[in-house]
Amino acid sequence: MTSTAQRSVSESAAAHLWPHFSRLSAFATGSVPVITRGEGAHIFDENGKRYLDGLAGLFVVQAGHGRRELAAAAAAQASELAYFPLWSHVHPKAVELAERIAHEAPGDLNRVFFTTSGSEAVETAWKLAKQYFKLAGKPGKHKVISRTTAYHGTTHGALSITGVQPYRAPFEPLVPGAHKVPTTNFYRAPEHADDLEAFGVWAADQIETAIVAEGPDTVAAVFLEPVQNSGGCFTPPPGYFARVRAICDRHDVLLVSDEVICAWGRLGHAFGATRFGYQPDIITCAKGLTSGYSPLGAAIISDRLAEPFLHGDATFLHGYTFGGHPVSCAVALANLDIFDREDLYGRVRDNAAALRSTLERLHDLPIVGDVRGDGYFLAVELVKDKATKESFTDEESERILRGYVSTALFDGGLYCRTDDRGDPVIQISPPLICGQPEFDEIESVLREVLTKAVGML
Ligand code: PLP
């Protein structure tokens, strides 16, 4: 090993750290940004330069950075009981948090299984669905249906549900029985492009077609996000979820609402299912539950699914050492206190239209094809030709989007995400404490960078 005495943090990162979902070659120069501090809606790098956190870290930091009371809640819990597992024994903060989550969750979602991450929550939901149907006398029901381009996590089960092909390919073969249906991308609707409701009916019916094709006796669950992130904030057309719910009921298939991003205020409610008025059988969540001050995820499960496990020796043989960690549960409770005290859900509902109309000002740029999403969760789709909706070639994506837009936004003081898992989009998902001044700051950096990008076409 070489001496570390003279190295900068980013040089050490280049030598030893394996960053997630990143090209190691991009780190090789030793010039990777190092973020050292956060305050409110802003983050700061090692040189003290300030950036607006337009992505809430990674759809996580709902309450904003630098909340001393969340740090204090973590410290107090770590001093009292730093760790104990949720295996056979319980600890008070997990119980209190489970009760509070059940109280906020829609309908009969009364049972909370804690994890440390979103992938684990998704993994948990699939495994629970399989075992539930075994106990319910339908052992053949094990398959899952989800949407193309959707991201549901990286563990083998969750990755099988994920529909982002490049993320899957290196790890094939994945878990068998995970099938994909079309998204609700109305901007590029393959059918009913002039009628949103008809498109919604069509998109929902694709799920029924898949269930029937696979055999209803073999399908356990459908995994959907309230608003699909990957591909760029695809919202559900009116009536979509009501129709999906009816399809699931018809075939005794569970509806899992994967709300790892959409829960905890991102759409102006505790849960996206509440925002769109549907009743899932399981909600998976993580990220914003603690605003990122400590890792925590959860699968929130209906009474019906828990029922067969209430008797005799039936056991869900599944768990994680750190699932429901006492420090994370204490932080989550303090975080939800902030949400209540500052009415962050109401704040999102009150300001969502303003965020959207601020970004819609960018429509005057020829490179902006679509602005879509819901709440504080929006995507700006970039196109080469606005009239035809033609997208970029691979070479243009590499040169303009990866080579210029993404770094120029950051250099311009805006941390957000350019994403080309589907057609290229810029994703905006700020902390829930943001208002018009931050919206204007986002728009102004986007405008400057995208105006220059037009000149590169
Ligand atoms: N599900 C959805 C909808 C997500 O957006 C994510 C992560 O972004 C996950 C699951 C996986 O969560 P994690 O990265 O915490 O494992």
Residues whose N, C-alpha, C, O or C-beta is under 5 A from the ligand:
A	BS01	PLP	S117 G118 S119 E120 Y151 H152 G153 D258 V260 I261 A286
